[in-house]
Amino acid sequence: MSDRDPTRWEYRTLEPPTESTMREATDPAEVLNQLGADRWELTGTLTYDGGGTKLLVLKRPVLDE
């Protein structure tokens, strides 16, 4: 890729796993490590107005084939 070609990204969202209370998120490290092995990078979160994480936002570069 040359300096003139901007990196193209693809995005994915992941809903954090929850416990039976539906309020407490369980640790998503295992899932994030699996996605990281496939080049996904956590870039941010989307939250509810009242608090709490609704979605994890991930991105990775699009590879030209």
PQR file with spaces between the fields and no chain letter, atoms N, CA, C, O and H, PARSE charges and radii, in Angstrom:
ATOM       1  N    MET     1       0.859   -1.169    0.000 -0.4000 1.5000
ATOM       2  CA   MET     1       0.000    0.000    0.000 -0.0000 2.0000
ATOM       3  C    MET     1       0.907    1.234    0.000  0.5500 1.7000
ATOM       4  O    MET     1       1.825    1.332    0.815 -0.5500 1.4000
ATOM       5  N    SER     2       0.655    2.155   -0.894 -0.4000 1.5000
ATOM       6  CA   SER     2       1.484    3.356   -0.967 -0.0000 2.0000
ATOM       7  C    SER     2       0.995    4.402    0.034  0.5500 1.7000
ATOM       8  O    SER     2      -0.064    4.256    0.645 -0.5500 1.4000
ATOM       9  H    SER     2      -0.090    2.076   -1.556  0.4000 1.0000
ATOM      10  N    ASP     3       1.799    5.468    0.186 -0.4000 1.5000
ATOM      11  CA   ASP     3       1.422    6.544    1.103 -0.0000 2.0000
ATOM      12  C    ASP     3       0.135    7.232    0.676  0.5500 1.7000
ATOM      13  O    ASP     3      -0.562    7.821    1.502 -0.5500 1.4000
ATOM      14  H    ASP     3       2.659    5.586   -0.311  0.4000 1.0000
ATOM      15  N    ARG     4      -0.177    7.159   -0.597 -0.4000 1.5000
ATOM      16  CA   ARG     4      -1.390    7.819   -1.110 -0.0000 2.0000
ATOM      17  C    ARG     4      -2.646    7.000   -0.880  0.5500 1.7000
ATOM      18  O    ARG     4      -3.750    7.543   -0.875 -0.5500 1.4000
ATOM      19  H    ARG     4       0.389    6.681   -1.268  0.4000 1.0000
ATOM      20  N    ASP     5      -2.486    5.696   -0.689 -0.4000 1.5000
ATOM      21  CA   ASP     5      -3.646    4.827   -0.496 -0.0000 2.0000
ATOM      22  C    ASP     5      -4.026    4.803    0.978  0.5500 1.7000
ATOM      23  O    ASP     5      -3.272    4.275    1.796 -0.5500 1.4000
ATOM      24  H    ASP     5      -1.589    5.255   -0.693  0.4000 1.0000
ATOM      25  N    PRO     6      -5.174    5.362    1.334 -0.5600 1.5000
ATOM      26  CA   PRO     6      -5.576    5.312    2.741  0.2800 2.0000
ATOM      27  C    PRO     6      -5.947    3.882    3.137  0.5500 1.7000
ATOM      28  O    PRO     6      -6.416    3.097    2.313 -0.5500 1.4000
ATOM      29  N    THR     7      -5.730    3.562    4.399 -0.4000 1.5000
ATOM      30  CA   THR     7      -6.130    2.246    4.892 -0.0000 2.0000
ATOM      31  C    THR     7      -7.642    2.168    4.893  0.5500 1.7000
ATOM      32  O    THR     7      -8.330    3.081    5.350 -0.5500 1.4000
ATOM      33  H    THR     7      -5.349    4.199    5.068  0.4000 1.0000
ATOM      34  N    ARG     8      -8.141    1.071    4.378 -0.4000 1.5000
ATOM      35  CA   ARG     8      -9.585    0.822    4.429 -0.0000 2.0000
ATOM      36  C    ARG     8      -9.854   -0.075    5.628  0.5500 1.7000
ATOM      37  O    ARG     8      -9.093   -1.002    5.906 -0.5500 1.4000
ATOM      38  H    ARG     8      -7.582    0.329    4.007  0.4000 1.0000
ATOM      39  N    TRP     9     -10.937    0.206    6.331 -0.4000 1.5000
ATOM      40  CA   TRP     9     -11.280   -0.529    7.542 -0.0000 2.0000
ATOM      41  C    TRP     9     -12.618   -1.227    7.382  0.5500 1.7000
ATOM      42  O    TRP     9     -13.498   -0.762    6.658 -0.5500 1.4000
ATOM      43  H    TRP     9     -11.555    0.959    6.105  0.4000 1.0000
ATOM      44  N    GLU    10     -12.752   -2.342    8.064 -0.4000 1.5000
ATOM      45  CA   GLU    10     -14.070   -2.950    8.231 -0.0000 2.0000
ATOM      46  C    GLU    10     -14.360   -2.958    9.724  0.5500 1.7000
ATOM      47  O    GLU    10     -13.447   -3.043   10.546 -0.5500 1.4000
ATOM      48  H    GLU    10     -12.037   -2.720    8.651  0.4000 1.0000
ATOM      49  N    TYR    11     -15.632   -2.869   10.062 -0.4000 1.5000
ATOM      50  CA   TYR    11     -16.040   -2.728   11.456 -0.0000 2.0000
ATOM      51  C    TYR    11     -16.971   -3.859   11.862  0.5500 1.7000
ATOM      52  O    TYR    11     -17.650   -4.466   11.034 -0.5500 1.4000
ATOM      53  H    TYR    11     -16.374   -2.801    9.394  0.4000 1.0000
ATOM      54  N    ARG    12     -16.978   -4.116   13.142 -0.4000 1.5000
ATOM      55  CA   ARG    12     -17.822   -5.160   13.715 -0.0000 2.0000
ATOM      56  C    ARG    12     -18.247   -4.696   15.099  0.5500 1.7000
ATOM      57  O    ARG    12     -17.495   -3.999   15.780 -0.5500 1.4000
ATOM      58  H    ARG    12     -16.426   -3.623   13.815  0.4000 1.0000
ATOM      59  N    THR    13     -19.441   -5.078   15.516 -0.4000 1.5000
ATOM      60  CA   THR    13     -19.883   -4.790   16.881 -0.0000 2.0000
ATOM      61  C    THR    13     -20.136   -6.109   17.598  0.5500 1.7000
ATOM      62  O    THR    13     -20.484   -7.120   16.986 -0.5500 1.4000
ATOM      63  H    THR    13     -20.052   -5.644   14.963  0.4000 1.0000
ATOM      64  N    LEU    14     -19.953   -6.067   18.901 -0.4000 1.5000
ATOM      65  CA   LEU    14     -20.127   -7.246   19.735 -0.0000 2.0000
ATOM      66  C    LEU    14     -20.882   -6.822   20.983  0.5500 1.7000
ATOM      67  O    LEU    14     -20.508   -5.852   21.643 -0.5500 1.4000
ATOM      68  H    LEU    14     -19.671   -5.247   19.398  0.4000 1.0000
ATOM      69  N    GLU    15     -21.933   -7.541   21.303 -0.4000 1.5000
ATOM      70  CA   GLU    15     -22.674   -7.250   22.533 -0.0000 2.0000
ATOM      71  C    GLU    15     -21.962   -7.942   23.686  0.5500 1.7000
ATOM      72  O    GLU    15     -21.767   -9.156   23.634 -0.5500 1.4000
ATOM      73  H    GLU    15     -22.236   -8.329   20.768  0.4000 1.0000
ATOM      74  N    PRO    16     -21.566   -7.209   24.727 -0.5600 1.5000
ATOM      75  CA   PRO    16     -20.869   -7.841   25.850  0.2800 2.0000
ATOM      76  C    PRO    16     -21.746   -8.904   26.492  0.5500 1.7000
ATOM      77  O    PRO    16     -22.953   -8.712   26.638 -0.5500 1.4000
ATOM      78  N    PRO    17     -21.147  -10.020   26.874 -0.5600 1.5000
ATOM      79  CA   PRO    17     -21.936  -11.059   27.548  0.2800 2.0000
ATOM      80  C    PRO    17     -22.414  -10.572   28.909  0.5500 1.7000
ATOM      81  O    PRO    17     -21.737   -9.778   29.562 -0.5500 1.4000
ATOM      82  N    THR    18     -23.574  -11.046   29.334 -0.4000 1.5000
ATOM      83  CA   THR    18     -24.132  -10.630   30.622 -0.0000 2.0000
ATOM      84  C    THR    18     -24.381  -11.845   31.497  0.5500 1.7000
ATOM      85  O    THR    18     -24.528  -12.968   31.016 -0.5500 1.4000
ATOM      86  H    THR    18     -24.124  -11.692   28.804  0.4000 1.0000
ATOM      87  N    GLU    19     -24.426  -11.588   32.789 -0.4000 1.5000
ATOM      88  CA   GLU    19     -24.789  -12.622   33.761 -0.0000 2.0000
ATOM      89  C    GLU    19     -26.315  -12.751   33.770  0.5500 1.7000
ATOM      90  O    GLU    19     -27.001  -12.078   33.001 -0.5500 1.4000
ATOM      91  H    GLU    19     -24.307  -10.675   33.181  0.4000 1.0000
ATOM      92  N    SER    20     -26.825  -13.590   34.614 -0.4000 1.5000
ATOM      93  CA   SER    20     -28.269  -13.810   34.684 -0.0000 2.0000
ATOM      94  C    SER    20     -29.034  -12.561   35.095  0.5500 1.7000
ATOM      95  O    SER    20     -30.228  -12.452   34.817 -0.5500 1.4000
ATOM      96  H    SER    20     -26.267  -14.136   35.238  0.4000 1.0000
ATOM      97  N    THR    21     -28.360  -11.605   35.761 -0.4000 1.5000
ATOM      98  CA   THR    21     -29.040  -10.372   36.175 -0.0000 2.0000
ATOM      99  C    THR    21     -29.273   -9.438   35.001  0.5500 1.7000
ATOM     100  O    THR    21     -30.056   -8.493   35.099 -0.5500 1.4000
ATOM     101  H    THR    21     -27.390  -11.693   35.987  0.4000 1.0000
ATOM     102  N    MET    22     -28.587   -9.703   33.880 -0.4000 1.5000
ATOM     103  CA   MET    22     -28.651   -8.868   32.676 -0.0000 2.0000
ATOM     104  C    MET    22     -28.064   -7.487   32.926  0.5500 1.7000
ATOM     105  O    MET    22     -28.191   -6.608   32.074 -0.5500 1.4000
ATOM     106  H    MET    22     -27.951  -10.470   33.800  0.4000 1.0000
ATOM     107  N    ARG    23     -27.420   -7.271   34.079 -0.4000 1.5000
ATOM     108  CA   ARG    23     -26.840   -5.976   34.388 -0.0000 2.0000
ATOM     109  C    ARG    23     -25.316   -6.044   34.443  0.5500 1.7000
ATOM     110  O    ARG    23     -24.627   -5.114   34.024 -0.5500 1.4000
ATOM     111  H    ARG    23     -27.316   -7.986   34.771  0.4000 1.0000
ATOM     112  N    GLU    24     -24.811   -7.131   34.953 -0.4000 1.5000
ATOM     113  CA   GLU    24     -23.371   -7.259   35.122 -0.0000 2.0000
ATOM     114  C    GLU    24     -22.770   -7.974   33.923  0.5500 1.7000
ATOM     115  O    GLU    24     -23.143   -9.108   33.623 -0.5500 1.4000
ATOM     116  H    GLU    24     -25.371   -7.887   35.293  0.4000 1.0000
ATOM     117  N    ALA    25     -21.864   -7.334   33.251 -0.4000 1.5000
ATOM     118  CA   ALA    25     -21.196   -7.966   32.124 -0.0000 2.0000
ATOM     119  C    ALA    25     -20.135   -8.925   32.637  0.5500 1.7000
ATOM     120  O    ALA    25     -19.403   -8.620   33.579 -0.5500 1.4000
ATOM     121  H    ALA    25     -21.561   -6.412   33.495  0.4000 1.0000
ATOM     122  N    THR    26     -20.064  -10.086   32.005 -0.4000 1.5000
ATOM     123  CA   THR    26     -18.977  -11.001   32.335 -0.0000 2.0000
ATOM     124  C    THR    26     -17.737  -10.547   31.572  0.5500 1.7000
ATOM     125  O    THR    26     -17.832   -9.753   30.637 -0.5500 1.4000
ATOM     126  H    THR    26     -20.658  -10.334   31.241  0.4000 1.0000
ATOM     127  N    ASP    27     -16.598  -11.044   31.967 -0.4000 1.5000
ATOM     128  CA   ASP    27     -15.336  -10.650   31.349 -0.0000 2.0000
ATOM     129  C    ASP    27     -15.289  -11.140   29.901  0.5500 1.7000
ATOM     130  O    ASP    27     -15.334  -12.347   29.665 -0.5500 1.4000
ATOM     131  H    ASP    27     -16.521  -11.689   32.727  0.4000 1.0000
ATOM     132  N    PRO    28     -15.198  -10.229   28.925 -0.5600 1.5000
ATOM     133  CA   PRO    28     -15.197  -10.627   27.513  0.2800 2.0000
ATOM     134  C    PRO    28     -13.805  -10.961   26.978  0.5500 1.7000
ATOM     135  O    PRO    28     -13.638  -11.079   25.765 -0.5500 1.4000
ATOM     136  N    ALA    29     -12.796  -11.117   27.848 -0.4000 1.5000
ATOM     137  CA   ALA    29     -11.412  -11.300   27.401 -0.0000 2.0000
ATOM     138  C    ALA    29     -11.251  -12.484   26.452  0.5500 1.7000
ATOM     139  O    ALA    29     -10.535  -12.375   25.456 -0.5500 1.4000
ATOM     140  H    ALA    29     -12.931  -11.020   28.834  0.4000 1.0000
ATOM     141  N    GLU    30     -11.892  -13.599   26.733 -0.4000 1.5000
ATOM     142  CA   GLU    30     -11.727  -14.780   25.881 -0.0000 2.0000
ATOM     143  C    GLU    30     -12.204  -14.504   24.456  0.5500 1.7000
ATOM     144  O    GLU    30     -11.515  -14.828   23.488 -0.5500 1.4000
ATOM     145  H    GLU    30     -12.473  -13.688   27.542  0.4000 1.0000
ATOM     146  N    VAL    31     -13.379  -13.908   24.338 -0.4000 1.5000
ATOM     147  CA   VAL    31     -13.919  -13.586   23.014 -0.0000 2.0000
ATOM     148  C    VAL    31     -13.043  -12.542   22.316  0.5500 1.7000
ATOM     149  O    VAL    31     -12.762  -12.659   21.123 -0.5500 1.4000
ATOM     150  H    VAL    31     -13.938  -13.644   25.124  0.4000 1.0000
ATOM     151  N    LEU    32     -12.612  -11.522   23.066 -0.4000 1.5000
ATOM     152  CA   LEU    32     -11.763  -10.486   22.466 -0.0000 2.0000
ATOM     153  C    LEU    32     -10.421  -11.050   22.024  0.5500 1.7000
ATOM     154  O    LEU    32      -9.893  -10.630   20.994 -0.5500 1.4000
ATOM     155  H    LEU    32     -12.840  -11.428   24.035  0.4000 1.0000
ATOM     156  N    ASN    33      -9.855  -11.993   22.777 -0.4000 1.5000
ATOM     157  CA   ASN    33      -8.607  -12.619   22.364 -0.0000 2.0000
ATOM     158  C    ASN    33      -8.784  -13.439   21.087  0.5500 1.7000
ATOM     159  O    ASN    33      -7.902  -13.456   20.228 -0.5500 1.4000
ATOM     160  H    ASN    33     -10.284  -12.334   23.613  0.4000 1.0000
ATOM     161  N    GLN    34      -9.915  -14.111   20.967 -0.4000 1.5000
ATOM     162  CA   GLN    34     -10.199  -14.864   19.741 -0.0000 2.0000
ATOM     163  C    GLN    34     -10.309  -13.915   18.551  0.5500 1.7000
ATOM     164  O    GLN    34      -9.763  -14.184   17.481 -0.5500 1.4000
ATOM     165  H    GLN    34     -10.631  -14.097   21.665  0.4000 1.0000
ATOM     166  N    LEU    35     -11.015  -12.809   18.742 -0.4000 1.5000
ATOM     167  CA   LEU    35     -11.156  -11.838   17.660 -0.0000 2.0000
ATOM     168  C    LEU    35      -9.823  -11.165   17.353  0.5500 1.7000
ATOM     169  O    LEU    35      -9.520  -10.906   16.188 -0.5500 1.4000
ATOM     170  H    LEU    35     -11.459  -12.591   19.611  0.4000 1.0000
ATOM     171  N    GLY    36      -9.025  -10.879   18.376 -0.4000 1.5000
ATOM     172  CA   GLY    36      -7.716  -10.284   18.177 -0.0000 2.0000
ATOM     173  C    GLY    36      -6.807  -11.173   17.339  0.5500 1.7000
ATOM     174  O    GLY    36      -6.013  -10.675   16.541 -0.5500 1.4000
ATOM     175  H    GLY    36      -9.271  -11.090   19.322  0.4000 1.0000
ATOM     176  N    ALA    37      -6.917  -12.475   17.516 -0.4000 1.5000
ATOM     177  CA   ALA    37      -6.131  -13.417   16.717 -0.0000 2.0000
ATOM     178  C    ALA    37      -6.519  -13.337   15.239  0.5500 1.7000
ATOM     179  O    ALA    37      -5.746  -13.731   14.366 -0.5500 1.4000
ATOM     180  H    ALA    37      -7.562  -12.879   18.164  0.4000 1.0000
ATOM     181  N    ASP    38      -7.703  -12.831   14.973 -0.4000 1.5000
ATOM     182  CA   ASP    38      -8.173  -12.660   13.593 -0.0000 2.0000
ATOM     183  C    ASP    38      -8.054  -11.198   13.160  0.5500 1.7000
ATOM     184  O    ASP    38      -8.752  -10.757   12.246 -0.5500 1.4000
ATOM     185  H    ASP    38      -8.331  -12.511   15.682  0.4000 1.0000
ATOM     186  N    ARG    39      -7.156  -10.442   13.829 -0.4000 1.5000
ATOM     187  CA   ARG    39      -6.792   -9.065   13.491 -0.0000 2.0000
ATOM     188  C    ARG    39      -7.824   -8.015   13.903  0.5500 1.7000
ATOM     189  O    ARG    39      -7.669   -6.853   13.528 -0.5500 1.4000
ATOM     190  H    ARG    39      -6.590  -10.800   14.571  0.4000 1.0000
ATOM     191  N    TRP    40      -8.862   -8.365   14.650 -0.4000 1.5000
ATOM     192  CA   TRP    40      -9.826   -7.365   15.119 -0.0000 2.0000
ATOM     193  C    TRP    40      -9.231   -6.615   16.296  0.5500 1.7000
ATOM     194  O    TRP    40      -8.577   -7.207   17.154 -0.5500 1.4000
ATOM     195  H    TRP    40      -8.989   -9.309   14.955  0.4000 1.0000
ATOM     196  N    GLU    41      -9.459   -5.310   16.334 -0.4000 1.5000
ATOM     197  CA   GLU    41      -8.966   -4.450   17.408 -0.0000 2.0000
ATOM     198  C    GLU    41     -10.143   -3.715   18.033  0.5500 1.7000
ATOM     199  O    GLU    41     -10.947   -3.107   17.328 -0.5500 1.4000
ATOM     200  H    GLU    41      -9.991   -4.829   15.636  0.4000 1.0000
ATOM     201  N    LEU    42     -10.242   -3.772   19.358 -0.4000 1.5000
ATOM     202  CA   LEU    42     -11.292   -3.037   20.061 -0.0000 2.0000
ATOM     203  C    LEU    42     -10.978   -1.555   19.980  0.5500 1.7000
ATOM     204  O    LEU    42      -9.892   -1.120   20.363 -0.5500 1.4000
ATOM     205  H    LEU    42      -9.589   -4.267   19.931  0.4000 1.0000
ATOM     206  N    THR    43     -11.938   -0.777   19.476 -0.4000 1.5000
ATOM     207  CA   THR    43     -11.685    0.657   19.300 -0.0000 2.0000
ATOM     208  C    THR    43     -12.550    1.539   20.194  0.5500 1.7000
ATOM     209  O    THR    43     -12.240    2.715   20.386 -0.5500 1.4000
ATOM     210  H    THR    43     -12.820   -1.131   19.165  0.4000 1.0000
ATOM     211  N    GLY    44     -13.626    0.989   20.741 -0.4000 1.5000
ATOM     212  CA   GLY    44     -14.478    1.812   21.583 -0.0000 2.0000
ATOM     213  C    GLY    44     -15.728    1.070   22.001  0.5500 1.7000
ATOM     214  O    GLY    44     -15.901   -0.114   21.711 -0.5500 1.4000
ATOM     215  H    GLY    44     -13.878    0.034   20.586  0.4000 1.0000
ATOM     216  N    THR    45     -16.595    1.794   22.690 -0.4000 1.5000
ATOM     217  CA   THR    45     -17.855    1.223   23.151 -0.0000 2.0000
ATOM     218  C    THR    45     -18.996    2.176   22.841  0.5500 1.7000
ATOM     219  O    THR    45     -18.799    3.384   22.711 -0.5500 1.4000
ATOM     220  H    THR    45     -16.455    2.756   22.926  0.4000 1.0000
ATOM     221  N    LEU    46     -20.177    1.621   22.724 -0.4000 1.5000
ATOM     222  CA   LEU    46     -21.413    2.399   22.642 -0.0000 2.0000
ATOM     223  C    LEU    46     -22.163    2.100   23.935  0.5500 1.7000
ATOM     224  O    LEU    46     -22.316    0.938   24.313 -0.5500 1.4000
ATOM     225  H    LEU    46     -20.337    0.640   22.829  0.4000 1.0000
ATOM     226  N    THR    47     -22.625    3.133   24.603 -0.4000 1.5000
ATOM     227  CA   THR    47     -23.253    2.936   25.906 -0.0000 2.0000
ATOM     228  C    THR    47     -24.714    3.376   25.907  0.5500 1.7000
ATOM     229  O    THR    47     -25.150    4.157   25.061 -0.5500 1.4000
ATOM     230  H    THR    47     -22.501    4.077   24.296  0.4000 1.0000
ATOM     231  N    TYR    48     -25.452    2.854   26.875 -0.4000 1.5000
ATOM     232  CA   TYR    48     -26.824    3.292   27.099 -0.0000 2.0000
ATOM     233  C    TYR    48     -26.809    4.697   27.675  0.5500 1.7000
ATOM     234  O    TYR    48     -25.831    5.103   28.303 -0.5500 1.4000
ATOM     235  H    TYR    48     -25.098    2.220   27.562  0.4000 1.0000
ATOM     236  N    ASP    49     -27.885    5.439   27.467 -0.4000 1.5000
ATOM     237  CA   ASP    49     -27.985    6.776   28.059 -0.0000 2.0000
ATOM     238  C    ASP    49     -27.870    6.716   29.576  0.5500 1.7000
ATOM     239  O    ASP    49     -27.269    7.601   30.186 -0.5500 1.4000
ATOM     240  H    ASP    49     -28.679    5.110   26.956  0.4000 1.0000
ATOM     241  N    GLY    50     -28.434    5.691   30.186 -0.4000 1.5000
ATOM     242  CA   GLY    50     -28.415    5.561   31.629 -0.0000 2.0000
ATOM     243  C    GLY    50     -27.157    4.893   32.165  0.5500 1.7000
ATOM     244  O    GLY    50     -27.042    4.668   33.369 -0.5500 1.4000
ATOM     245  H    GLY    50     -28.923    4.972   29.691  0.4000 1.0000
ATOM     246  N    GLY    51     -26.213    4.576   31.288 -0.4000 1.5000
ATOM     247  CA   GLY    51     -24.982    3.908   31.701 -0.0000 2.0000
ATOM     248  C    GLY    51     -24.978    2.457   31.269  0.5500 1.7000
ATOM     249  O    GLY    51     -26.015    1.901   30.904 -0.5500 1.4000
ATOM     250  H    GLY    51     -26.306    4.759   30.309  0.4000 1.0000
ATOM     251  N    GLY    52     -23.846    1.870   31.312 -0.4000 1.5000
ATOM     252  CA   GLY    52     -23.704    0.472   30.914 -0.0000 2.0000
ATOM     253  C    GLY    52     -23.326    0.358   29.444  0.5500 1.7000
ATOM     254  O    GLY    52     -23.785    1.139   28.610 -0.5500 1.4000
ATOM     255  H    GLY    52     -23.004    2.321   31.608  0.4000 1.0000
ATOM     256  N    THR    53     -22.495   -0.609   29.142 -0.4000 1.5000
ATOM     257  CA   THR    53     -22.037   -0.804   27.770 -0.0000 2.0000
ATOM     258  C    THR    53     -23.058   -1.599   26.980  0.5500 1.7000
ATOM     259  O    THR    53     -23.504   -2.662   27.412 -0.5500 1.4000
ATOM     260  H    THR    53     -22.123   -1.243   29.820  0.4000 1.0000
ATOM     261  N    LYS    54     -23.420   -1.082   25.831 -0.4000 1.5000
ATOM     262  CA   LYS    54     -24.361   -1.773   24.961 -0.0000 2.0000
ATOM     263  C    LYS    54     -23.623   -2.584   23.906  0.5500 1.7000
ATOM     264  O    LYS    54     -23.962   -3.742   23.666 -0.5500 1.4000
ATOM     265  H    LYS    54     -23.058   -0.219   25.480  0.4000 1.0000
ATOM     266  N    LEU    55     -22.618   -1.986   23.273 -0.4000 1.5000
ATOM     267  CA   LEU    55     -21.878   -2.669   22.216 -0.0000 2.0000
ATOM     268  C    LEU    55     -20.394   -2.344   22.296  0.5500 1.7000
ATOM     269  O    LEU    55     -20.009   -1.231   22.651 -0.5500 1.4000
ATOM     270  H    LEU    55     -22.343   -1.045   23.468  0.4000 1.0000
ATOM     271  N    LEU    56     -19.569   -3.324   21.963 -0.4000 1.5000
ATOM     272  CA   LEU    56     -18.138   -3.108   21.781 -0.0000 2.0000
ATOM     273  C    LEU    56     -17.909   -2.914   20.288  0.5500 1.7000
ATOM     274  O    LEU    56     -18.471   -3.651   19.479 -0.5500 1.4000
ATOM     275  H    LEU    56     -19.881   -4.229   21.674  0.4000 1.0000
ATOM     276  N    VAL    57     -17.098   -1.942   19.914 -0.4000 1.5000
ATOM     277  CA   VAL    57     -16.838   -1.638   18.508 -0.0000 2.0000
ATOM     278  C    VAL    57     -15.416   -2.077   18.172  0.5500 1.7000
ATOM     279  O    VAL    57     -14.462   -1.697   18.850 -0.5500 1.4000
ATOM     280  H    VAL    57     -16.641   -1.344   20.572  0.4000 1.0000
ATOM     281  N    LEU    58     -15.287   -2.884   17.116 -0.4000 1.5000
ATOM     282  CA   LEU    58     -13.986   -3.385   16.696 -0.0000 2.0000
ATOM     283  C    LEU    58     -13.739   -3.010   15.244  0.5500 1.7000
ATOM     284  O    LEU    58     -14.678   -2.778   14.482 -0.5500 1.4000
ATOM     285  H    LEU    58     -16.062   -3.193   16.566  0.4000 1.0000
ATOM     286  N    LYS    59     -12.462   -2.954   14.870 -0.4000 1.5000
ATOM     287  CA   LYS    59     -12.121   -2.686   13.471 -0.0000 2.0000
ATOM     288  C    LYS    59     -10.881   -3.489   13.109  0.5500 1.7000
ATOM     289  O    LYS    59     -10.112   -3.903   13.978 -0.5500 1.4000
ATOM     290  H    LYS    59     -11.700   -3.142   15.489  0.4000 1.0000
ATOM     291  N    ARG    60     -10.701   -3.702   11.802 -0.4000 1.5000
ATOM     292  CA   ARG    60      -9.482   -4.302   11.284 -0.0000 2.0000
ATOM     293  C    ARG    60      -9.288   -3.791    9.856  0.5500 1.7000
ATOM     294  O    ARG    60     -10.255   -3.436    9.182 -0.5500 1.4000
ATOM     295  H    ARG    60     -11.325   -3.366   11.097  0.4000 1.0000
ATOM     296  N    PRO    61      -8.041   -3.757    9.403 -0.5600 1.5000
ATOM     297  CA   PRO    61      -7.814   -3.306    8.039  0.2800 2.0000
ATOM     298  C    PRO    61      -8.339   -4.326    7.030  0.5500 1.7000
ATOM     299  O    PRO    61      -8.271   -5.537    7.243 -0.5500 1.4000
ATOM     300  N    VAL    62      -8.855   -3.804    5.942 -0.4000 1.5000
ATOM     301  CA   VAL    62      -9.295   -4.655    4.842 -0.0000 2.0000
ATOM     302  C    VAL    62      -8.065   -5.022    4.041  0.5500 1.7000
ATOM     303  O    VAL    62      -7.326   -4.147    3.588 -0.5500 1.4000
ATOM     304  H    VAL    62      -8.910   -2.820    5.769  0.4000 1.0000
ATOM     305  N    LEU    63      -7.845   -6.306    3.866 -0.4000 1.5000
ATOM     306  CA   LEU    63      -6.692   -6.759    3.088 -0.0000 2.0000
ATOM     307  C    LEU    63      -7.080   -6.866    1.619  0.5500 1.7000
ATOM     308  O    LEU    63      -8.085   -7.489    1.277 -0.5500 1.4000
ATOM     309  H    LEU    63      -8.444   -7.017    4.234  0.4000 1.0000
ATOM     310  N    ASP    64      -6.287   -6.263    0.766 -0.4000 1.5000
ATOM     311  CA   ASP    64      -6.532   -6.395   -0.668 -0.0000 2.0000
ATOM     312  C    ASP    64      -6.084   -7.774   -1.099  0.5500 1.7000
ATOM     313  O    ASP    64      -5.006   -8.238   -0.730 -0.5500 1.4000
ATOM     314  H    ASP    64      -5.470   -5.757    1.043  0.4000 1.0000
ATOM     315  N    GLU    65      -6.922   -8.418   -1.881 -0.4000 1.5000
ATOM     316  CA   GLU    65      -6.589   -9.765   -2.342 -0.0000 2.0000
ATOM     317  C    GLU    65      -6.125   -9.761   -3.755  0.5500 1.7000
ATOM     318  O    GLU    65      -5.803  -10.816   -4.302 -0.5500 1.4000
ATOM     319  H    GLU    65      -7.798   -8.041   -2.181  0.4000 1.0000
